[in-house]
Amino acid sequence: MGLNHQEAEREFRPARHDRVQLEEISAAVDEIDYAGPAAAVTGVCLDSRAVQPGDLYVALPGARVHGARFAAAAAAAGAAAILTDDEGASLAAGSGLPVLSTTAVRSVIGRVASLVYGTRADAPALFGVTGTNGKTTTTYFLRSLLRALGHETGLIGTIEIVAGATPVPSVLTTPEAPQLHALMARMREGGITAAAMEVSSHSLDYQRVAGLAFQVSGFTNLTQDHLDLHGTMEDYFASKAGLFAAETSRSAVVTVDDEWGTRLAAERRASGAATLTLATAAGAAPDADWVVSSIRPHGLGHAFELHGPRGAVLQVSTGLPGLFNVSNAALAVVMIVASGADLGTLQQTLSTLDPLTVEVPGRMQVIGTRPAAVVDFAHNADALERAIDAVRPADTGGRVIVVFGATGDRDATKRPVMGAVAARHADVVVVTDDDPHGEDAAGIRAAVLEGARAAVRAENLAADVVESAPRARAIEHAVQLARPQDTVLIAGRGHETIQEVQGVDHALDDRVELRRALLAAGHSVLGGAPIEGSTTRDEFRGPDPEGVKSS
């Protein structure tokens, strides 16, 4: 059974709780007014269901109901005070708790949480990574490198949150600002000296990382995604750029393989903030501070050189497939350089401990080898193209069979684009369901299929485009089509273990389904530890009314 909200909240908190006076909060944050009696708080919480005794309950205005309507519940749970806006102050007046007020609650939460939890820039040293693709893998590379260099490490990401060797369960995909600041205090208390964190555009827009101080921030790339939230690429870029404000990130490493990275680096440098540029693509920005060169095969992955200022050269290798993982590995290495690491020590660590060969759940995760069978999180056009190209067999006799879909209630414009990309780069395209959410699954598939079939017609492509649903059936079908020399790529969901269909959660893990299909077809699978979060499931392998349609 999972943790309830209060139990999950406690997992983020340090064991020691200092008392911070309300007057101290009001004095430190100009936007907050307080004229009530002397009182103190020991924590900060946005969810009345998760309030701990002594907390400052932050009552935010919501789309349907104001958080202050739950002030009585927060008081009953032991809240010591409430922070809210003018409307919330009126609603919370009957709770009996002291009320601090401000005109824009969310804009002050990070600073308040930082004050209450004593967040510092150096303990742990925080490495943040943002961009459209590559965030997760880069943070795993960073954690592995930092460990190899002798740090006690933490990880904050979409797959897991870990403090040292201890997983921190969460009921939220992205922790809110008070939880992140509490987690920094917990890590510091536990001797964690460095932590790597994924920073999404959502967390930046909703100010979930406000008040955190990043020692080094890194930028991977920017391609079309999340336009349902941001509207335009310009707004998407502005969101990502927020991480690189001088007051937020002490140092930055910006990959300048695309126009957005080049622009971001120029804007940050114009502010006078410490910035290193990184070029990883052939012909991209040869005048960058660090440039990837001499890429060559190395096992399933690649070895390469990083050329830096004053003739510096680092020899680097990663066992993860794909040239995009060269980019991710290079970014992680240069972020370590930007933190002040000694180059000689770093080179010795790279050469002797192979820290960039690390399994990342659901990111280019190899399940079998004949046929090659890989699960990846690629869920937009750029990532899908890179993933397909990364797994293409060197032997020209091998085909790439890709299984993917598009999410519902998200940016619908990328669906036909993804279909077209798949048709251009794969030999067999199996279109299925991702997470339909509240949309009609068949309609989503139709949009992806139309993009694929239109590309086949217009560009005279040889790709075979088929439709198969549900997703488990599509994976089975792909494996049945595969010859030993082929590669089966299951894209879009990666490490995820739940598929949402019309508001109902169904257990579904691509890695489990792919293993099952391979074994059923008489193929071998790679051994190893159980897949995280996976469960054996049969309940969503029901009848397939639409069958498999080829074109």
C-alpha positions as CSV (number, residue, x, y, z in Angstrom):
1,M,0.0,0.0,0.0
2,G,1.3,3.5,-0.9
3,L,2.0,6.2,1.6
4,N,-0.7,8.8,2.4
5,H,-0.1,12.5,1.9
6,Q,1.2,13.1,5.5
7,E,3.5,10.1,5.4
8,A,4.9,11.0,2.0
9,E,5.4,14.6,3.2
10,R,7.5,13.4,6.1
11,E,9.8,11.6,3.8
12,F,11.0,14.9,2.5
13,R,11.7,16.5,5.8
14,P,14.9,16.7,7.9
15,A,14.8,15.1,11.3
16,R,15.7,18.4,13.0
17,H,13.2,21.3,12.7
18,D,14.4,24.8,13.6
19,R,11.7,27.3,14.7
20,V,11.4,30.4,12.5
21,Q,9.3,33.4,13.8
22,L,6.5,34.8,11.7
23,E,8.0,38.3,12.2
24,E,11.3,37.0,10.8
25,I,9.5,35.8,7.6
26,S,7.7,39.0,7.2
27,A,10.9,41.0,7.6
28,A,12.8,38.9,5.2
29,V,10.2,38.9,2.4
30,D,9.0,42.4,1.7
31,E,5.8,41.3,-0.1
32,I,4.5,39.6,3.1
33,D,2.5,41.5,5.7
34,Y,2.0,40.3,9.2
35,A,0.8,42.1,12.3
36,G,-0.4,39.3,14.4
37,P,0.9,37.7,17.7
38,A,4.3,36.2,18.1
39,A,4.4,32.7,16.7
40,A,6.8,30.3,15.0
41,V,6.8,27.6,12.3
42,T,9.0,24.6,11.7
43,G,7.9,23.6,8.1
44,V,6.0,24.8,5.0
45,C,3.3,22.8,3.2
46,L,0.9,23.6,0.3
47,D,-1.4,20.6,0.8
48,S,-3.8,20.6,3.8
49,R,-3.8,16.8,3.6
50,A,0.0,16.7,4.2
51,V,0.3,19.3,6.9
52,Q,2.7,18.4,9.7
53,P,2.5,19.9,13.3
54,G,4.1,23.3,13.4
55,D,3.8,23.9,9.6
56,L,3.1,27.2,7.8
57,Y,0.1,26.1,5.6
58,V,0.3,28.0,2.3
59,A,-3.2,28.5,1.0
60,L,-3.1,29.1,-2.8
61,P,-6.0,30.3,-4.9
62,G,-7.1,27.4,-7.2
63,A,-8.9,27.0,-10.4
64,R,-12.1,25.8,-8.7
65,V,-11.6,26.3,-5.0
66,H,-9.3,28.5,-2.8
67,G,-6.9,26.6,-0.6
68,A,-7.9,28.7,2.4
69,R,-11.2,26.8,2.5
70,F,-9.2,24.0,4.0
71,A,-7.7,26.2,6.7
72,A,-9.7,24.4,9.4
73,A,-8.4,21.0,8.2
74,A,-4.8,22.4,8.3
75,A,-5.4,23.7,11.8
76,A,-6.7,20.3,12.9
77,A,-3.6,18.7,11.5
78,G,-1.4,21.0,13.6
79,A,-0.6,23.9,11.3
80,A,0.9,26.8,13.3
81,A,0.0,29.6,10.8
82,I,-1.4,30.3,7.3
83,L,0.2,32.2,4.4
84,T,-2.4,33.3,1.8
85,D,-3.8,36.3,-0.2
86,D,-6.4,38.8,0.8
87,E,-9.3,36.5,-0.3
88,G,-7.8,33.6,1.5
89,A,-7.2,35.7,4.6
90,S,-11.0,36.3,4.9
91,L,-11.7,32.6,4.3
92,A,-9.1,31.5,6.9
93,A,-10.2,34.0,9.6
94,G,-12.2,31.4,11.5
95,S,-9.4,28.9,11.7
96,G,-7.9,30.5,14.8
97,L,-4.5,30.5,13.3
98,P,-2.2,33.6,12.7
99,V,-2.4,34.7,9.0
100,L,0.3,36.2,6.9
101,S,-0.9,37.8,3.7
102,T,0.6,38.7,0.3
103,T,-0.8,39.7,-3.1
104,A,0.9,36.9,-5.1
105,V,1.4,33.8,-2.9
106,R,3.2,31.5,-5.4
107,S,5.9,34.2,-6.0
108,V,7.0,34.1,-2.4
109,I,6.8,30.4,-1.5
110,G,10.4,29.6,-2.5
111,R,11.9,32.3,-0.5
112,V,9.8,31.5,2.5
113,A,10.7,27.8,2.3
114,S,14.4,28.6,1.9
115,L,14.2,30.7,5.1
116,V,12.4,28.0,7.1
117,Y,14.6,25.1,6.0
118,G,17.9,27.1,5.9
119,T,18.6,26.2,2.3
120,R,22.2,26.8,1.3
121,A,24.0,26.9,-2.1
122,D,26.9,24.7,-1.0
123,A,25.2,21.8,0.9
124,P,24.4,20.0,-1.2
125,A,25.9,21.5,-4.3
126,L,23.0,21.4,-6.7
127,F,23.4,20.5,-10.4
128,G,20.3,21.3,-12.5
129,V,19.6,20.1,-16.0
130,T,16.9,21.5,-18.4
131,G,16.0,21.2,-22.0
132,T,13.5,19.2,-24.1
133,N,15.4,15.9,-24.4
134,G,18.2,14.3,-22.3
135,K,17.5,15.7,-18.9
136,T,17.0,12.4,-17.2
137,T,20.0,10.6,-18.7
138,T,22.3,13.6,-18.0
139,T,21.3,13.7,-14.3
140,Y,22.1,10.0,-14.0
141,F,25.4,10.6,-15.7
142,L,26.0,13.5,-13.3
143,R,25.2,11.4,-10.2
144,S,27.5,8.6,-11.4
145,L,30.4,11.0,-12.1
146,L,29.9,12.8,-8.7
147,R,29.9,9.5,-6.9
148,A,33.0,8.4,-8.7
149,L,34.7,11.7,-7.6
150,G,33.9,10.9,-4.0
151,H,30.7,12.7,-3.3
152,E,27.7,11.4,-1.4
153,T,25.0,12.1,-3.9
154,G,21.3,12.8,-4.3
155,L,19.0,12.6,-7.4
156,I,15.8,14.4,-8.0
157,G,14.0,13.4,-11.2
158,T,10.9,12.1,-12.9
159,I,11.9,8.5,-12.4
160,E,13.0,8.6,-8.8
161,I,14.1,10.8,-5.9
162,V,17.1,9.4,-3.9
163,A,19.0,10.8,-1.0
164,G,22.2,8.8,-0.8
165,A,21.0,5.2,-1.0
166,T,17.6,6.0,0.3
167,P,14.6,6.4,-2.1
168,V,12.2,9.2,-1.2
169,P,8.7,8.3,-2.2
170,S,6.4,11.1,-3.5
171,V,2.8,11.4,-4.4
172,L,3.7,14.2,-6.9
173,T,5.5,13.9,-10.2
174,T,7.2,17.2,-9.5
175,P,7.7,18.2,-5.9
176,E,6.6,21.7,-4.9
177,A,9.1,24.3,-3.7
178,P,8.6,23.6,0.0
179,Q,9.3,19.9,-0.5
180,L,12.4,20.6,-2.5
181,H,13.8,23.0,0.1
182,A,12.9,20.4,2.8
183,L,14.7,17.8,0.7
184,M,17.8,20.0,0.5
185,A,17.8,20.2,4.3
186,R,17.3,16.5,4.7
187,M,20.2,15.8,2.3
188,R,22.5,18.2,4.1
189,E,21.6,16.6,7.4
190,G,22.4,13.2,5.9
191,G,25.8,14.2,4.6
192,I,24.8,14.5,0.9
193,T,27.4,16.8,-0.7
194,A,26.1,17.0,-4.3
195,A,22.7,16.4,-6.0
196,A,21.6,16.3,-9.6
197,M,18.1,17.5,-10.5
198,E,15.9,17.5,-13.6
199,V,14.3,20.9,-14.0
200,S,11.2,20.9,-16.3
201,S,9.6,23.9,-17.9
202,H,6.5,23.1,-15.7
203,S,8.6,23.4,-12.5
204,L,10.0,26.7,-13.7
205,D,6.7,28.2,-14.7
206,Y,5.0,27.2,-11.4
207,Q,8.1,28.5,-9.5
208,R,8.7,25.1,-7.9
209,V,12.5,25.6,-7.9
210,A,12.2,29.2,-6.7
211,G,14.7,30.0,-3.9
212,L,17.0,27.1,-4.8
213,A,20.6,28.0,-5.6
214,F,22.2,25.9,-8.4
215,Q,26.0,25.6,-8.4
216,V,25.9,24.6,-12.1
217,S,22.9,24.5,-14.5
218,G,23.0,22.7,-17.9
219,F,21.0,23.1,-21.1
220,T,20.6,20.1,-23.5
221,N,18.4,21.3,-26.4
222,L,15.0,22.8,-27.3
223,T,12.6,21.1,-29.7
224,Q,8.8,21.2,-30.1
225,D,7.1,19.8,-27.0
226,H,4.6,21.0,-24.3
227,L,3.2,23.7,-26.6
228,D,-0.2,22.9,-25.1
229,L,1.2,24.6,-22.0
230,H,3.4,27.2,-23.5
231,G,1.7,28.1,-26.7
232,T,4.8,29.1,-28.7
233,M,8.4,28.1,-28.9
234,E,9.3,31.6,-27.8
235,D,7.4,31.1,-24.6
236,Y,8.8,27.6,-24.1
237,F,12.3,29.1,-24.5
238,A,11.5,31.9,-22.0
239,S,10.4,29.3,-19.5
240,K,13.7,27.3,-19.8
241,A,15.8,30.4,-19.7
242,G,14.5,31.1,-16.2
243,L,16.8,28.6,-14.8
244,F,19.8,30.5,-16.1
245,A,19.1,33.8,-14.3
246,A,22.3,34.9,-12.6
247,E,20.7,34.8,-9.2
248,T,19.5,31.2,-9.7
249,S,22.6,29.6,-11.3
250,R,26.2,30.4,-10.2
251,S,27.6,28.7,-13.4
252,A,26.1,27.4,-16.5
253,V,26.9,25.0,-19.4
254,V,24.9,25.5,-22.5
255,T,24.8,23.1,-25.4
256,V,24.9,25.3,-28.5
257,D,24.0,22.7,-31.2
258,D,20.7,24.6,-31.9
259,E,19.7,28.2,-32.3
260,W,18.0,28.2,-28.9
261,G,21.2,27.2,-27.1
262,T,23.2,29.8,-29.0
263,R,20.7,32.4,-28.0
264,L,20.6,31.3,-24.3
265,A,24.4,31.4,-24.0
266,A,24.6,34.9,-25.5
267,E,21.9,36.2,-23.2
268,R,23.5,34.8,-20.1
269,R,26.9,36.0,-21.1
270,A,25.5,39.5,-21.7
271,S,24.5,39.5,-18.1
272,G,28.1,38.8,-17.0
273,A,27.2,35.4,-15.5
274,A,29.8,32.6,-15.7
275,T,29.0,30.5,-18.8
276,L,30.6,27.7,-20.7
277,T,29.4,26.7,-24.2
278,L,29.4,23.1,-25.5
279,A,29.2,21.9,-29.1
280,T,28.4,18.2,-29.6
281,A,27.0,18.1,-33.2
282,A,29.2,17.9,-36.2
283,G,29.9,21.4,-37.5
284,A,28.1,23.1,-34.6
285,A,29.8,26.2,-33.1
286,P,33.4,25.2,-33.6
287,D,34.4,28.2,-31.4
288,A,32.5,26.9,-28.4
289,D,34.5,26.6,-25.2
290,W,34.2,22.8,-25.3
291,V,33.8,20.8,-28.5
292,V,33.1,17.0,-29.0
293,S,35.3,15.4,-31.6
294,S,36.7,12.0,-32.7
295,I,33.5,10.1,-32.0
296,R,33.9,6.3,-32.5
297,P,32.0,3.2,-31.6
298,H,32.7,1.8,-28.2
299,G,30.7,-1.3,-27.3
300,L,27.0,-0.4,-27.6
301,G,27.9,3.2,-27.1
302,H,30.7,5.6,-28.2
303,A,34.1,7.0,-27.2
304,F,34.9,10.6,-28.0
305,E,37.2,13.5,-27.1
306,L,36.3,16.8,-25.5
307,H,38.5,19.7,-26.5
308,G,38.5,22.7,-24.2
309,P,40.2,26.0,-23.5
310,R,44.1,26.2,-23.6
311,G,44.5,22.9,-25.3
312,A,42.7,20.8,-22.7
313,V,41.5,17.4,-24.0
314,L,39.4,14.8,-22.1
315,Q,39.0,11.2,-23.3
316,V,35.4,10.2,-22.6
317,S,33.3,7.1,-23.3
318,T,29.7,6.0,-22.6
319,G,28.2,2.6,-23.0
320,L,24.7,3.9,-23.7
321,P,23.6,3.7,-27.4
322,G,23.0,6.8,-29.5
323,L,24.9,9.9,-30.5
324,F,22.5,11.9,-28.4
325,N,24.0,10.1,-25.4
326,V,27.4,11.5,-26.5
327,S,25.8,14.9,-26.1
328,N,24.3,14.0,-22.7
329,A,27.6,12.6,-21.5
330,A,29.6,15.6,-22.7
331,L,27.2,17.9,-21.0
332,A,27.6,16.1,-17.7
333,V,31.4,16.1,-17.9
334,V,31.6,19.8,-18.7
335,M,29.1,20.6,-15.9
336,I,31.6,18.9,-13.6
337,V,34.4,21.0,-15.1
338,A,32.3,24.1,-14.5
339,S,32.0,23.2,-10.8
340,G,35.7,23.5,-10.4
341,A,36.9,19.9,-10.7
342,D,40.5,19.2,-11.4
343,L,40.9,18.0,-15.0
344,G,43.6,15.5,-14.1
345,T,41.5,13.9,-11.4
346,L,38.4,14.0,-13.7
347,Q,40.3,12.2,-16.5
348,Q,41.6,9.6,-14.2
349,T,38.1,9.0,-13.0
350,L,36.7,8.8,-16.5
351,S,39.4,6.4,-17.6
352,T,39.4,4.0,-14.6
353,L,35.8,3.9,-13.3
354,D,33.8,4.2,-16.5
355,P,31.1,6.3,-14.7
356,L,29.2,7.1,-17.9
357,T,28.2,3.5,-18.5
358,V,25.2,3.4,-16.2
359,E,21.7,2.0,-16.8
360,V,19.0,4.7,-16.9
361,P,15.5,3.2,-16.4
362,G,13.5,3.4,-19.6
363,R,16.2,5.4,-21.5
364,M,17.8,3.3,-24.2
365,Q,17.2,0.3,-21.9
366,V,18.2,-2.9,-23.7
367,I,15.9,-5.8,-23.0
368,G,17.2,-8.3,-25.6
369,T,19.9,-8.6,-28.2
370,R,18.6,-11.0,-31.0
371,P,16.5,-9.3,-32.1
372,A,17.8,-6.2,-30.4
373,A,15.0,-4.9,-28.2
374,V,15.1,-1.5,-26.6
375,V,12.7,0.7,-24.6
376,D,13.1,4.4,-24.7
377,F,11.2,7.5,-23.4
378,A,11.3,9.3,-26.8
379,H,7.9,11.0,-26.9
380,N,8.3,13.9,-29.4
381,A,9.5,14.1,-33.0
382,D,13.1,15.1,-32.3
383,A,13.6,12.4,-29.7
384,L,11.9,9.8,-31.8
385,E,14.1,10.5,-34.8
386,R,17.3,10.3,-32.6
387,A,16.1,7.1,-30.9
388,I,15.4,5.3,-34.2
389,D,18.7,6.3,-35.7
390,A,20.5,5.3,-32.6
391,V,19.3,1.7,-32.7
392,R,19.6,1.1,-36.4
393,P,21.7,-2.0,-36.9
394,A,25.2,-1.5,-38.5
395,D,24.4,-4.6,-40.7
396,T,22.3,-3.2,-43.5
397,G,20.2,-6.4,-43.5
398,G,18.6,-5.4,-40.2
399,R,15.4,-3.5,-40.0
400,V,14.1,-1.1,-37.3
401,I,10.6,-1.8,-36.1
402,V,9.3,1.0,-33.9
403,V,6.2,1.0,-31.7
404,F,4.9,4.3,-30.4
405,G,1.8,6.5,-29.9
406,A,1.0,10.0,-28.8
407,T,-0.4,11.2,-25.6
408,G,-4.0,12.6,-25.3
409,D,-4.9,16.0,-23.9
410,R,-1.5,17.3,-25.0
411,D,0.0,19.1,-28.0
412,A,-2.0,17.6,-30.8
413,T,0.1,19.3,-33.5
414,K,3.1,17.0,-32.9
415,R,1.1,13.8,-33.7
416,P,1.3,13.8,-37.5
417,V,4.9,15.1,-37.2
418,M,5.9,12.1,-35.1
419,G,4.2,9.8,-37.6
420,A,6.1,11.3,-40.5
421,V,9.4,11.1,-38.6
422,A,8.8,7.5,-37.8
423,A,8.0,6.7,-41.5
424,R,11.2,8.4,-42.7
425,H,13.5,6.7,-40.2
426,A,12.1,3.3,-39.4
427,D,11.4,0.3,-41.7
428,V,8.2,-0.8,-39.9
429,V,6.0,1.7,-38.0
430,V,3.5,0.3,-35.5
431,V,1.2,3.0,-34.3
432,T,-0.5,2.3,-31.0
433,D,-1.7,4.1,-27.8
434,D,0.4,6.0,-25.4
435,D,-1.6,7.6,-22.6
436,P,-4.9,8.6,-24.2
437,H,-6.0,10.3,-20.9
438,G,-9.5,11.7,-21.6
439,E,-9.3,11.6,-25.5
440,D,-10.6,9.0,-27.9
441,A,-7.6,6.7,-28.4
442,A,-8.6,5.8,-32.0
443,G,-8.6,9.5,-32.9
444,I,-5.1,10.0,-31.6
445,R,-3.9,7.0,-33.5
446,A,-5.6,8.3,-36.7
447,A,-3.7,11.6,-36.5
448,V,-0.3,9.8,-36.1
449,L,-1.2,7.4,-38.9
450,E,-2.1,10.1,-41.2
451,G,1.2,11.8,-40.7
452,A,3.1,8.6,-41.4
453,R,1.0,7.6,-44.4
454,A,1.2,11.1,-45.9
455,A,5.0,11.0,-45.7
456,V,5.1,7.6,-47.3
457,R,3.0,8.8,-50.2
458,A,4.6,12.2,-50.7
459,E,8.2,11.0,-50.3
460,N,7.9,7.6,-51.8
461,L,9.1,5.9,-48.6
462,A,9.4,2.2,-48.2
463,A,8.2,2.1,-44.6
464,D,5.4,-0.3,-43.7
465,V,2.9,1.5,-41.5
466,V,0.5,-0.6,-39.3
467,E,-1.9,0.1,-36.5
468,S,-2.3,-2.1,-33.5
469,A,-4.0,-1.6,-30.1
470,P,-4.0,-2.0,-27.2
471,R,-0.3,-1.3,-26.6
472,A,0.6,-4.7,-25.2
473,R,-0.8,-6.3,-28.4
474,A,1.2,-3.9,-30.5
475,I,4.4,-4.9,-28.7
476,E,3.6,-8.6,-29.3
477,H,3.0,-7.8,-33.0
478,A,6.3,-6.0,-33.4
479,V,8.2,-8.9,-31.8
480,Q,6.4,-11.4,-34.1
481,L,7.5,-9.4,-37.1
482,A,11.1,-9.2,-36.0
483,R,13.9,-11.3,-37.4
484,P,17.1,-12.0,-35.3
485,Q,19.0,-9.2,-37.1
486,D,16.3,-6.6,-36.6
487,T,15.8,-4.1,-33.8
488,V,12.5,-3.5,-32.0
489,L,12.2,-0.1,-30.4
490,I,9.3,0.6,-28.0
491,A,9.2,4.4,-27.7
492,G,7.3,7.0,-25.7
493,R,6.7,5.7,-22.2
494,G,10.1,4.5,-21.0
495,H,10.1,3.8,-17.3
496,E,6.3,4.5,-16.8
497,T,4.2,1.7,-15.3
498,I,0.7,3.2,-15.5
499,Q,-1.3,4.0,-18.6
500,E,-4.3,6.3,-18.2
501,V,-7.4,5.6,-20.3
502,Q,-10.5,7.7,-19.8
503,G,-9.5,8.5,-16.2
504,V,-8.7,4.9,-15.3
505,D,-5.2,3.8,-14.5
506,H,-4.0,0.5,-16.0
507,A,-0.8,-1.2,-15.0
508,L,1.4,-1.2,-18.1
509,D,5.2,-1.4,-18.3
510,D,6.8,-1.5,-21.8
511,R,9.8,-3.4,-20.4
512,V,7.7,-6.1,-18.9
513,E,5.6,-6.5,-22.0
514,L,8.6,-6.6,-24.3
515,R,10.3,-9.2,-22.2
516,R,7.1,-11.2,-22.2
517,A,6.7,-11.0,-25.9
518,L,10.3,-11.9,-26.6
519,L,10.1,-15.0,-24.4
520,A,6.8,-16.0,-26.0
521,A,8.4,-15.8,-29.4
522,G,11.3,-18.0,-28.3
523,H,13.9,-15.2,-28.0
524,S,16.2,-14.7,-25.1
525,V,16.2,-11.6,-22.8
526,L,18.8,-10.0,-20.7
527,G,18.8,-10.8,-17.0
528,G,19.3,-8.4,-14.2
529,A,17.4,-6.9,-11.3
530,P,13.6,-6.7,-11.4
531,I,12.3,-3.7,-13.3
532,E,11.5,-0.9,-10.9
533,G,7.8,-0.4,-10.1
534,S,6.7,-3.2,-12.5
535,T,4.0,-5.7,-11.8
536,T,2.8,-8.8,-13.6
537,R,-0.4,-7.9,-15.3
538,D,-3.0,-9.4,-17.6
539,E,-6.0,-7.2,-17.1
540,F,-5.3,-4.9,-20.0
541,R,-4.7,-7.4,-22.7
542,G,-8.3,-7.6,-23.8
543,P,-9.9,-8.0,-27.2
544,D,-8.5,-6.0,-30.0
545,P,-11.6,-4.8,-32.0
546,E,-9.5,-3.0,-34.6
547,G,-6.9,-5.7,-35.2
548,V,-3.8,-4.8,-37.1
549,K,-4.1,-2.7,-40.2
550,S,-1.3,-2.4,-42.7
551,S,-0.9,0.2,-45.4
